[in-house]
Amino acid sequence: MADNIKTVNEKEFKANVLDAARPVLVDFWAVWCGPCKMIAPLVAELAGEYKDRVEFAKVNVDEAPKVASSYNVMSIPTLIVFKGGKPFEQLVGYRPKKDIQKLLDKALA
């Protein structure tokens, strides 16, 4: 995992995501999820490419079910960009890197 991706639990979510000064891409995932394993390297690459502009966090839905349910995460992987403490936009399921880049660029625009 890229060193600028934080693993966030339910107690840390507000401080690391909702109170962040920059947009935050949150990857909702689980250990047993195949598509989550496929998207993880793309998220790690983007964390490197956007490191000075966007924060990155991972939330394990099995360990933080309240956070996942409060943002209606029904399928994983789900990527949600939070901006100003609120969900800005999301992608559900495996997506190519260019789709995630578009999401990030839109949040930064």
ZIDAPE-V654542 format. One record per pair of residues at least 4 apart in sequence whose C-alpha atoms are under 8 Angstrom apart, sorted by the first residue. I is the first residue (numbers start at 1). J is the second residue. Records with the same first field share a line. If there is no record, write none. Layout:
I = J + J
This chain:
1 = 5 + 40 + 41 + 44
2 = 44 + 45 + 47 + 48
4 = 47 + 48 + 51 + 55 + 56
5 = 44 + 47 + 55 + 56 + 57 + 58
6 = 56 + 57 + 58
7 = 57 + 58 + 59
8 = 12 + 13 + 16 + 57 + 58 + 59 + 60
9 = 13 + 59 + 60 + 63 + 64
10 = 64 + 66 + 67
12 = 16
13 = 17 + 18 + 67
14 = 18 + 19
15 = 19 + 20
16 = 20 + 57
17 = 24 + 26 + 57 + 82 + 85
18 = 82 + 83 + 84 + 85 + 86
19 = 84 + 85
20 = 24 + 84 + 85
21 = 84
22 = 53 + 54 + 55 + 83 + 84
23 = 53 + 54 + 55 + 81 + 82 + 83 + 84 + 107 + 108
24 = 54 + 55 + 56 + 57 + 81 + 82 + 83
25 = 54 + 55 + 56 + 57 + 79 + 80 + 81 + 82 + 104
26 = 56 + 57 + 58 + 59 + 79 + 80 + 81 + 82
27 = 56 + 57 + 58 + 59 + 77 + 78 + 79 + 80
28 = 58 + 59 + 60 + 61 + 68 + 73 + 76 + 77 + 78 + 79 + 80
29 = 33 + 36 + 58 + 59 + 60 + 61 + 76 + 77 + 78
30 = 36 + 60 + 61 + 62 + 76 + 77
31 = 36 + 37 + 60
33 = 37 + 76 + 77
34 = 38
35 = 39 + 76 + 77 + 93 + 94
36 = 40 + 76 + 77 + 94
37 = 41
38 = 42 + 94
39 = 43 + 77 + 94 + 95
40 = 44
41 = 45
42 = 46 + 96 + 97
43 = 47 + 97
44 = 48
45 = 49
46 = 50 + 51 + 101
47 = 51 + 54 + 55 + 56
50 = 54
51 = 55
53 = 108
54 = 104
59 = 63 + 64 + 68
60 = 64
61 = 65 + 67 + 68
64 = 68
65 = 69
66 = 70
67 = 71
68 = 72 + 73 + 74
69 = 73 + 74
73 = 78
75 = 92 + 93
76 = 92 + 93
77 = 92 + 93 + 94
78 = 90 + 91 + 92 + 93
79 = 90 + 91 + 92
80 = 87 + 88 + 89 + 90 + 91
81 = 87 + 88 + 89 + 90 + 103 + 104 + 107
82 = 86 + 87 + 88 + 89
83 = 87 + 88 + 107
88 = 107
89 = 103
90 = 103
91 = 95 + 100
95 = 99 + 100
96 = 100
97 = 101
98 = 102
99 = 103
100 = 104
101 = 105
102 = 106
103 = 107
104 = 108
105 = 109
